[in-house]
Amino acid sequence: MTGLPKNDDGTYQAFAWPGGYPIYYLFADGEVCCPSCANGQNGSLASETTDDKQWRLVAAGVNDEDDNMICSHCGGKIESSYGDLDESESDNPQEGDYTTMDHIHFYCDGKLVLTIPEGEEEELYLSQHFEEEGYYPNIWFISDHGNAHQFYVES
């Protein structure tokens, strides 16, 4: 795919047409991001014109088979066209899991769902949050290289 595919309203496309194949975007530093973050959501500063290569969008592609492709900004999974991964055996975040890259901002399915206030203890705050929500998702730390590491909170 050449160029950066845009919708009529100027936003970056999420799916290639024809076919409806999932699109990912590439930053100048080699990291990938989801269409939401390419469009500036989730606090992203993505742009085609910035001089900062960690935010400069340089290419887009179709994710044909990588069931483990994760957005380097929000930690959300970038769906694949043909992948056939048995999710019960995955070593990466799945739909409904929480992800973080800084142990302060937590995302679920690419959307910011929790920010731990300054001075609060992470594990205790997460435990209280999950108890209040009645929801106990898997929690993953996404490294600056895009690798997922699951961690656990004592209840």
Steps between C-alpha positions, in 0.01 A plus 500: 500500500648837409417833660287539806138406432250759613123523517311785334502690832883486516528235772719196446317186392464198728428252220620464141241506226409280325522210738473664841851392605635654825752782450788590730721810484878523533693770683841619375667323796365164380218458751143424389174658611131436461272725294356662815843615615595602143195728518623666821281313747620365836737795546696416185697776327519310168546718193650482153671836548667486843879492526478257794553157345323321784178673384558553124280272292691374197309200367194280531450133438248219518546258788450171319612239752659648813260411783743652748528851353457754778470879472818649646306795644183364661585129515183402315502197276511568124281233343635279223326403176579129497658412832351204681645520849324304774447787745501264799869432431607859434790662679374846405212725601156395385173690467396631840849488654663809651832627359744765620831638381571713808315336794290819526270495195303180438320421175237246410449422132692814404303739722633668815298356792706580809764749612669440832527832689843623607600362838266199484645148526439321167408152623263624772334750265450236228364251752247755629403597144436139399302435819279806435449402133444132578731428206840333528679512163849380417751786530793543261801730498604592144871575477646777285580225247136386486546180699215400732570386857206389712498604864267422786328694774429342838132528586 
